[in-house]
Amino acid sequence: MTTFAEAREFLLRHRTDYDAAVNGFKWPDPVPFNWALDWFDAGLATDPASKTRAALWIVDAAGGAETKGTFEAMSRRSNQVANFLRAQGLKRGDHLLLLLGNVIPLWETMLACIKLGVVIIPATTLLTPDELCDRLDRGRVKAVVATQDQVAKFTSLGGESLMRIVVASSALHTGWLPYEATNNFPESYKPDGPTNADDPMLLYFTSGTTAKPKLVRHSQRTYPVGHLSTMYWIGLKPGDIHLNISSPGWAKHAWSCFFAPWNAGATIFICNQPRFDAKSLLATIGRCGVTTLCAPPTVWRLFIQEKLSEFKVALREVCGAGEPLNPEVIDQVKSAWGLTIRDGYGQTETAALAGNSPGQKVKLGSMGRPLPGYKVKVIDADGNPATEGEVTLALGGDRPAGLMQGYQGEKGQLSGADGDLYRTGDVVFVDDDGYLTFVGRSDDVFKSSDYRISPFELESILLEHDAVAEAAVVPSPDPIRLAVPKAYVLLVGGAERSRETALSIFRHMAERMAPFRRIRKLEFVTELPKTISGKIRRVQLRRLEYDNDRGDALRGVEFCEGDFPELQALKSKAAEI
């Protein structure tokens, strides 16, 4: 029998020996295991070597304030939160919506929910009331923990049965319990019973090929244990100070701002900035002795606009995730710091399943090789092995611990991760050495500033506008964000392809969508390319964008969001709520 501690120790021992790690690694057995109780509390918070070490270190870049919480202290505080939640009637299997920024209560609540068996639904604070309504409904939410700037969004949401908890509120809010009441509860916690490996832990709403986000369900095993592979890819060690640049509510935040660092016994480092400032962040990384860094390509592209050689850093490992990095970015970081950015690959549905691991040859543009514990197959449309095809994971006896339980349906049923193979939807090229290079998506989901964007979600909102008959959303190249959402729009009869119409549509989208998902460009066309069966050929529109071919017969009249100063008031309003 392999335990969590044994599997972890094996990967740490072979952190730079890829072949030994891949050939000898075994996932821990799927036995009752509560990561927060059996690892965080009984291990990190108890071991003399780690208990007084900072588990979490938050720096406020604007005010200069710093907050630290040791493993021992975080254990006690999460016990208090768990006891508080239980006293309010929450029990194993209930669902809690977590709507917090990078504040200590986020980590305390996560740990508390894991201990209690409450299913966590992480969400970004950028969500609109309409989007929150969908999450409350389909997520069957019984409780919400939020900061006071989110309270107004719930005025007409949730009903009287929804338990509401507000963090760091400067005033009383009717119907909301103060999070600070958790301080009045015992610092020790006794669980109701054992935690089974397949007990649900997390529900993520993620963009997919349907109009509404899909619900990805992870268990008490899949993310805590599964992220041993993420720990390995990043190259984390006990005592590291790890910075991952990701916003709460997204799976990557759980990847590298929660499970992977604490699997290693590293300190999670957070730098909160009102507005991203590359120069200030680089100075903070050096001043605070950050040793490991993972950032999306957008951030790396902003970093290299500064004189990196002027920033003295203690970094040992630097990683990128989200989409492939340009060679010039990697070269500039290498020249300045002597470090090679290593790409990795995974999904909301998985932990890190491939990567350029520490101590190994890095192939520029490649996502690396399958990580320990993952049997990756690349197959063509007919299911045969191929050098270019879809990334799939072998299931059955080879099922990796880091794969989701499945997509949760309206009645709680699971799908998408059963059978012999899990299909990622990502198409890659695999070379003779086993390195994977990303080619594209088998569906049309794309990334913008490391956020997954579903055309179907945006198109469904576009079609609610009275002037829109049909729409197709594709990525349009952007020098900073990699790509931004652009809509090719066919108008209804009588609607003019005018500035006024464009402004009306931009306003409609700004009111309905979170900022990271807004349409940034519109192009009014007279037809959309379609297959014989009537499906829109987005691949053709993508090609038009990337080739910047203005002479094609499909082109029409284009408008950009930045051309409309009238939209600034809406942006300011969105920033306030």
RAJOMO-V828735 format. One line per field, one symbol per residue. phi: phi as a letter, one per 30 degrees, with the letter a starting at -180 (. if undefined). psi: psi as a letter, one per 20 degrees, with the letter a starting at -180 (. if undefined). Layout:
# RAJOMO-V828735
phi = ???
psi = ???
This chain:
# RAJOMO-V828735
phi = .ccedddddddddcdccedddddcdbdeddceacedddcdddcddcdedbdcdddbbcccddcidbbbbdedddddddddddddddddjdbejdcbdcbbddbeeddddeddddddiddccdbdddddedddeddddddhdcbbcbdddceddcecciiddddcbcchdcbdbeicddedddddcedcbcddldcdecddbbbcdbdbccdcedcccccdcddededdddedddidbeidcccccacejcedddeccbddddddicddcbcdbebebdddddddeddciecbbbbdeeddddeddcdeddcdbcdcbbbbakadddedddddddddciccdcdbbabedbddcbaddeicdcceicdjcedejcccbcbddcicebdblddbcdcidcedddcedldddecidcajbcicbccdiccbcccdcidcbdclcdccdbcbhicdcceddddddedddddccbabcbdcebdcdiabdbcdbcddejdcdcdddddddededddcbdedcddcbbbdbcacdbdddjddddeddededddhddcddddbccbceddbddddddddddddc
psi = pprghggghghhhkhjnggggghippqqqmrppoghgigggifgihphihhjqphpoppohgiiqqpqprggghggghgggghgghhiiqrpiqpppomqamqhhghggggghgghjpppnqqqiiqrhghhgghgfhilpiqpprrhiighhjgkqhahipppppplpirpopippphiihijqqiqpoqhaqoqhjpqgqpppqqbjrhqqqoppqaiggggghjhhgggghkqqpiqopppoqqqiqhhghfijfggghhhkrppppopphppoggggghggghjkphpppqqhgghhhgiirnhiiooqjphppqqqgrqqqhhggghgghgikqpppqrparhirapiqqorqjrppopiqibrprpipnppoqahjjqqqhpappqppbcijpqhjprhrppahjiqqrikabhqpphipprppahjjppppgaqhajprqokjpppohhghhhggiiphipgqqpprppqphgigqqpppppoqrpipqmrhggggggggghhhiqqhijqphqqopriqppqrhijppnhhhhgggghilniiqhiqcpqqqhiinhhihhhggghhh.
